[in-house]
Amino acid sequence: MDSDDTFTNDAVEVIEKTYNENKNEENICGFTFLRQRKNGELFGKAFPREGRYNFSKWRLSKISTDERCDVFYSEIMKQYPFSEYEGEKYIGESTMMIKMSYKYDMIGKNIVIGILDYLEGGLTDSNRMLRLHSLWGSIEYCNLCMMPGIYWRRRLKSALLYDTYGFLKNIGPRKLINDSNAPLLTTIFYPISTIIGRYWKNKYKL
């Protein structure tokens, strides 16, 4: 939970109940619940169905991209520590969740346990600047989002951003292509990424 988030009064009870209902499920790393704004408005839509799903195949797709409240088994989460890069202060939480999704699914529930409203200047509001000042973490995230099985629009966008972040980090096209999970997409988008990279350098004074 972020500093501007709160739990519902029955959140712990709901989490415990969900755990007891699913504790014998194999290859589950946790549960996903709904979030709503302080005015009662739901973030996005409820799940099309409750039950088991895979983060990379569902959340990174057009099916369900809205804000959720995720609860993980700590013993599993500790096996997937966030990458650390010298001089960088940010890496998206989805980086860890994508890696977990190679082996584990989650249980989705249409129950609200989190209440939030974004703070002006907060983490979500300043997301682009955080990524631009943490380029290695951004490159890792985009590369993971180009893995086969992820929704094609997400793969295309990630390829463009992967190349752009790589350009800003002064990584040559050959290395970007060699390290890429989608070499063809990386090759196609590289010329466009240099234009975006130069524009961002000027706009954000990088």
Residue pairs with C-beta under 8 A, 6 or more apart in sequence:
1 7
1 69
1 114
2 116
2 122
2 123
3 119
3 122
4 116
4 117
4 118
4 119
4 122
5 114
5 115
5 116
6 114
6 115
6 116
7 113
7 114
7 115
8 14
8 112
8 113
8 114
8 115
10 113
11 113
11 114
14 33
14 109
14 111
14 113
15 31
15 33
15 71
15 113
18 31
18 33
18 107
18 109
18 111
19 31
22 28
22 31
22 107
25 52
25 107
27 103
27 104
27 105
28 52
28 73
28 104
28 105
28 106
28 107
29 72
29 73
29 76
29 77
29 100
29 103
29 104
29 105
29 106
30 70
30 71
30 72
30 73
30 76
30 77
30 106
30 107
31 70
31 71
31 106
31 107
31 108
31 109
32 53
32 68
32 69
32 70
32 71
32 106
32 107
32 108
32 109
33 68
33 69
33 70
33 71
33 109
33 111
33 112
33 113
33 114
34 42
34 43
34 46
34 47
34 68
34 69
34 109
34 110
34 111
34 112
34 113
34 114
35 42
35 43
35 67
35 68
35 69
35 112
35 113
35 114
35 115
35 116
36 42
36 43
36 112
36 114
36 115
37 43
37 115
37 116
37 117
38 115
38 116
38 117
42 112
43 66
43 67
43 68
43 116
44 64
44 65
44 66
44 67
45 64
45 66
46 110
47 53
47 64
47 108
47 109
47 110
48 63
48 64
49 108
50 107
50 108
50 109
50 110
51 107
51 108
52 105
52 106
52 107
52 108
53 59
53 64
53 105
53 106
53 107
53 108
54 101
54 105
54 106
55 94
55 97
55 98
55 100
55 101
55 105
55 106
56 98
56 101
56 102
56 147
56 149
56 150
57 101
57 149
57 150
58 64
58 108
59 65
59 68
59 94
59 97
60 94
60 98
60 145
60 150
60 151
60 154
61 150
61 151
61 154
62 151
62 153
64 108
67 116
69 112
69 113
69 114
70 97
70 106
72 100
76 100
76 104
77 96
77 100
80 96
80 99
80 100
81 96
82 91
82 93
82 95
82 96
83 91
83 95
83 136
83 137
83 140
85 91
85 134
85 136
85 137
88 133
88 134
88 135
88 136
88 137
89 130
89 133
89 134
90 130
90 131
90 133
90 134
90 137
91 134
91 137
91 140
91 141
92 131
92 137
92 138
92 141
94 141
95 137
95 140
95 141
95 144
98 141
98 144
98 145
98 147
99 144
118 124
118 125
119 125
123 130
129 204
131 137
131 138
131 165
132 138
132 165
132 168
132 200
132 204
132 206
135 165
135 168
135 169
136 169
138 161
138 165
139 162
139 165
139 166
139 169
139 171
141 158
142 158
142 159
142 161
142 162
142 165
143 158
143 162
143 179
143 180
143 181
144 181
145 154
145 155
145 157
145 158
146 155
146 158
146 159
146 162
146 180
146 181
146 182
146 185
146 186
147 181
147 182
148 181
150 158
155 182
155 185
156 185
156 189
159 180
159 182
159 185
159 186
159 188
159 189
160 189
160 192
160 193
160 196
162 176
162 180
162 186
162 189
163 173
163 176
163 186
163 189
163 190
163 192
163 193
164 193
164 196
164 197
164 200
166 175
166 176
166 193
167 190
167 193
167 194
167 197
168 197
168 200
168 201
168 206
173 187
173 190
176 186
176 190
177 183
177 186
177 187
177 190
180 186
200 206
